[in-house]
């Protein structure tokens, strides 16, 4: 297929897993009713963003993958004939946890999972306390409608992750994410941060000649100290925004993308053709010091 209907579910969350799952399912149903064939949910959508604190009680939020959530969503995927991209807190075994996204095909088949590779540790984003870095490598998933590449939030800032996933054959890059503004910051700082976040992902679209879909949560959390900035968007392979969500509201939107544009952009702006792969070995170093 070349023209694909992409559903984005941007929502706020509560402390109730049941409420969050019900809202996500309602969003998926709404997107499907609007014609969506692939629906992406935001990062860790079954809970509040718990990584604002280091609290051992939060490990109780984790689940196996595949498991209860994927079983529930698989039935919805099969019923609605949609692909679902679902970001979850994975309990791999006792004492070993990951930030993981599962992909469910349109017939309900569990296609596999991607474990977040880049794990932040910043004020209000203490993810290293909870998540072991991914060890499955970068992943693509061949679904009924397209070959998808899935990365997660902090992965957004790393061109290497987008490049490798694109080189593996991803036709679309999806980024479930949870990022926001500290409400103590001034408006200029907030604007600059959002623009940087959007710009780096649009640059991945340009550099790799693929569509990028980024789905963020929205609303106040952390007792009002954090405002998740929404702003979910879709970029075409030349970095043009096809859609940008509100910073304030929950939204369920369906955007049509045309994957034939990849060939057009890659032939007119042949960045992949002109890559000097013989010269890139230094990229595997942490920093290039003088000898």
C-alpha positions as CSV (number, residue, x, y, z in Angstrom):
1,X,0.0,0.0,0.0
2,X,1.2,3.5,-0.7
3,X,-1.5,5.7,0.9
4,X,-1.9,4.8,4.6
5,X,-4.2,6.3,7.2
6,X,-2.3,7.0,10.4
7,X,-4.1,7.5,13.7
8,X,-2.6,9.4,16.6
9,X,-4.1,9.3,20.1
10,X,-2.9,12.2,22.2
11,X,-4.4,11.9,25.7
12,X,-4.0,12.8,29.4
13,X,-3.6,10.0,32.0
14,X,-4.7,9.3,35.5
15,X,-3.5,7.0,38.3
16,X,-6.1,4.4,37.2
17,X,-4.8,1.8,34.7
18,X,-8.4,0.8,33.9
19,X,-9.3,4.4,33.1
20,X,-6.3,4.9,30.9
21,X,-6.8,1.7,29.0
22,X,-10.4,2.5,28.5
23,X,-9.5,5.9,27.2
24,X,-6.9,4.5,24.9
25,X,-9.3,1.9,23.5
26,X,-11.9,4.6,22.9
27,X,-9.2,6.6,21.1
28,X,-8.3,3.6,18.9
29,X,-12.0,3.1,18.1
30,X,-12.4,6.8,17.2
31,X,-9.4,6.7,15.0
32,X,-10.6,3.5,13.3
33,X,-14.0,5.1,12.7
34,X,-12.2,7.9,10.9
35,X,-10.4,5.4,8.7
36,X,-7.2,4.8,10.5
37,X,-5.2,1.7,9.5
38,X,-2.3,2.1,11.9
39,X,-2.9,3.7,15.4
40,X,0.0,4.9,17.6
41,X,-0.5,5.5,21.4
42,X,1.8,7.6,23.5
43,X,4.6,6.4,25.8
44,X,3.6,4.5,28.9
45,X,-0.1,5.3,28.3
46,X,-1.5,3.0,31.0
47,X,-0.3,5.2,33.9
48,X,0.9,8.6,35.0
49,X,4.5,9.3,34.0
50,X,5.9,7.8,37.2
51,X,9.6,8.4,36.4
52,X,9.4,11.9,38.1
53,X,10.4,10.1,41.3
54,X,12.5,7.1,42.3
55,X,10.0,5.0,44.1
56,X,10.2,1.2,44.4
57,X,6.4,1.0,44.6
58,X,6.2,2.0,40.9
59,X,7.7,-1.3,39.8
60,X,4.3,-2.7,40.6
61,X,3.0,-0.9,37.4
62,X,5.0,-3.2,35.2
63,X,3.7,-6.2,33.2
64,X,4.9,-9.0,31.0
65,X,4.9,-8.5,27.2
66,X,3.1,-10.2,25.7
67,X,0.6,-10.1,28.6
68,X,-2.6,-8.6,29.8
69,X,-2.4,-5.3,27.9
70,X,-1.3,-6.8,24.6
71,X,-4.0,-9.5,24.9
72,X,-6.6,-6.8,25.4
73,X,-5.3,-4.7,22.5
74,X,-4.9,-7.6,20.2
75,X,-8.6,-8.2,20.4
76,X,-9.3,-4.6,19.5
77,X,-6.8,-4.7,16.6
78,X,-8.5,-7.8,15.2
79,X,-12.0,-6.4,15.7
80,X,-11.2,-3.1,14.0
81,X,-8.6,-4.4,11.4
82,X,-6.0,-1.9,12.6
83,X,-2.4,-2.1,13.6
84,X,-1.7,-0.9,17.1
85,X,1.5,0.5,18.5
86,X,1.4,0.3,22.3
87,X,4.1,1.6,24.7
88,X,4.2,-0.3,28.0
89,X,6.3,-0.8,31.2
90,X,7.7,-4.3,30.8
91,X,8.7,-6.7,33.6
92,X,11.0,-9.1,31.9
93,X,11.8,-11.1,35.0
94,X,12.3,-10.4,38.7
95,X,14.3,-7.2,39.0
96,X,14.7,-6.6,35.3
97,X,12.5,-4.0,33.6
98,X,12.3,-2.2,30.3
99,X,10.5,0.7,28.6
100,X,9.0,-1.3,25.7
101,X,6.6,-0.9,22.8
102,X,4.6,-3.8,21.4
103,X,3.3,-3.9,17.8
104,X,0.0,-5.7,17.1
105,X,-0.9,-6.5,13.5
106,X,-4.4,-5.8,12.0
107,X,-5.5,-9.4,12.6
108,X,-4.5,-9.2,16.3
109,X,-1.2,-11.0,15.9
110,X,1.5,-9.9,18.3
111,X,4.5,-9.1,16.0
112,X,7.1,-8.4,18.7
113,X,8.5,-5.5,20.7
114,X,11.1,-2.8,20.8
115,X,12.9,-2.0,24.0
116,X,14.0,1.6,24.4
117,X,17.7,1.9,23.8
118,X,18.5,5.4,25.1
119,X,17.5,5.9,28.8
120,X,17.5,9.5,30.3
121,X,18.3,10.5,33.8
122,X,17.4,14.1,34.4
123,X,15.3,16.0,37.0
124,X,11.7,14.7,36.7
125,X,12.9,12.0,34.2
126,X,14.6,9.4,36.4
127,X,14.3,6.6,33.9
128,X,17.5,4.9,34.7
129,X,16.1,4.0,38.1
130,X,13.4,1.9,36.4
131,X,14.6,0.8,32.9
132,X,17.4,-1.4,31.7
133,X,18.6,-0.2,28.3
134,X,17.2,-2.2,25.4
135,X,19.1,-5.3,24.2
136,X,17.0,-6.3,21.2
137,X,18.7,-3.7,18.9
138,X,16.7,-1.6,16.5
139,X,13.6,-3.1,15.1
140,X,11.2,-3.0,12.2
141,X,7.8,-4.7,12.0
142,X,6.2,-5.9,8.8
143,X,2.5,-5.2,9.3
144,X,-0.5,-5.5,7.0
145,X,-0.2,-1.9,5.9
146,X,3.5,-1.0,6.0
147,X,6.9,-1.8,7.5
148,X,7.2,0.2,10.7
149,X,10.1,1.4,12.6
150,X,9.5,2.1,16.3
151,X,11.7,4.2,18.6
152,X,10.7,5.7,22.0
153,X,11.0,9.2,23.4
154,X,14.6,9.8,24.4
155,X,15.6,7.9,21.2
156,X,14.2,10.9,19.4
157,X,17.4,12.9,19.9
158,X,19.7,10.4,18.3
159,X,20.1,10.4,14.5
160,X,21.9,7.1,14.7
161,X,18.8,5.4,15.9
162,X,16.6,6.8,13.1
163,X,19.3,6.1,10.5
164,X,19.7,2.4,11.5
165,X,16.0,1.8,11.7
166,X,15.5,3.4,8.3
167,X,18.3,1.4,6.8
168,X,16.5,-1.7,8.1
169,X,13.6,-0.9,5.8
170,X,11.3,1.2,7.9
171,X,8.8,3.1,5.7
172,X,7.5,5.1,8.7
173,X,9.3,6.0,12.0
174,X,7.0,6.1,15.0
175,X,7.9,7.7,18.3
176,X,5.6,7.2,21.3
177,X,6.8,9.8,23.8
178,X,6.2,11.5,27.1
179,X,7.8,14.9,27.4
180,X,6.7,18.2,28.8
181,X,7.5,21.6,30.3
182,X,8.3,22.3,34.0
183,X,5.6,24.8,34.9
184,X,8.2,26.9,36.6
185,X,9.8,27.7,33.3
186,X,9.2,30.9,31.3
187,X,7.3,30.8,28.0
188,X,10.4,31.5,25.9
189,X,12.2,28.5,27.3
190,X,9.2,26.3,26.8
191,X,8.8,27.4,23.2
192,X,12.5,26.8,22.5
193,X,12.4,23.3,24.0
194,X,9.4,22.2,22.0
195,X,10.9,23.6,18.8
196,X,14.1,21.7,19.4
197,X,12.1,18.5,20.0
198,X,10.1,18.9,16.9
199,X,13.0,20.0,14.7
200,X,15.3,17.0,15.5
201,X,12.5,14.6,14.6
202,X,11.7,16.4,11.4
203,X,15.4,16.2,10.5
204,X,15.2,12.4,10.8
205,X,12.5,12.5,8.2
206,X,14.6,14.6,5.9
207,X,17.9,12.7,6.4
208,X,16.2,9.3,5.8
209,X,13.5,10.2,3.4
210,X,10.7,8.7,5.5
211,X,7.6,9.9,7.3
212,X,7.9,10.5,11.0
213,X,5.0,10.2,13.4
214,X,5.4,11.4,17.0
215,X,2.7,10.9,19.6
216,X,3.0,12.7,23.0
217,X,0.9,12.8,26.1
218,X,-0.8,16.0,27.2
219,X,-2.0,17.6,30.5
220,X,-0.7,18.4,34.0
221,X,1.0,15.8,36.1
222,X,3.4,15.7,39.1
223,X,0.9,17.8,41.2
224,X,0.9,20.5,38.5
225,X,4.7,20.8,38.3
226,X,4.8,19.2,34.8
227,X,2.7,20.1,31.8
228,X,3.1,17.5,29.1
229,X,3.1,19.5,26.0
230,X,1.2,17.4,23.5
231,X,2.1,18.8,20.1
232,X,2.0,15.4,18.5
233,X,2.8,15.6,14.8
234,X,3.3,14.0,11.4
235,X,6.2,15.0,9.1
236,X,6.6,14.0,5.5
237,X,10.0,13.0,4.1
238,X,11.0,16.6,3.5
239,X,10.2,17.8,7.0
240,X,6.9,19.4,6.1
241,X,4.3,19.1,8.9
242,X,1.2,17.3,7.8
243,X,-0.4,17.7,11.2
244,X,0.4,19.3,14.6
245,X,-1.7,18.7,17.7
246,X,-2.7,21.2,20.4
247,X,-0.5,21.8,23.4
248,X,-3.6,21.8,25.6
249,X,-6.2,19.3,24.4
250,X,-6.6,15.6,24.0
251,X,-6.9,14.7,20.3
252,X,-7.6,11.7,18.1
253,X,-6.6,12.5,14.5
254,X,-6.1,10.5,11.3
255,X,-3.5,11.7,8.8
256,X,-3.1,10.2,5.3
257,X,0.5,9.6,4.3
258,X,1.8,8.5,0.9
259,X,4.9,6.2,1.2
260,X,5.7,6.6,-2.5
261,X,7.1,10.0,-1.6
262,X,10.0,8.2,-0.1
263,X,11.3,7.2,-3.5
264,X,10.7,10.7,-4.9
265,X,12.6,12.4,-2.1
266,X,15.4,9.9,-2.0
267,X,16.0,10.1,-5.8
268,X,15.8,14.0,-5.9
269,X,17.8,14.4,-2.7
270,X,19.9,11.2,-2.7
271,X,21.4,11.3,0.8
272,X,21.5,7.5,1.1
273,X,23.3,7.2,-2.3
274,X,26.0,9.7,-1.2
275,X,26.7,8.3,2.2
276,X,30.4,7.7,2.8
277,X,30.0,4.5,4.8
278,X,33.8,3.9,4.5
279,X,34.4,7.0,6.7
280,X,32.0,6.5,9.5
281,X,33.9,4.2,11.9
282,X,34.8,7.0,14.3
283,X,31.0,7.3,15.2
284,X,31.3,4.3,17.4
285,X,33.6,6.2,19.8
286,X,32.2,8.1,22.8
287,X,34.3,11.1,21.9
288,X,37.2,11.6,19.4
289,X,40.1,12.6,21.5
290,X,43.5,13.6,20.0
291,X,46.1,10.8,20.0
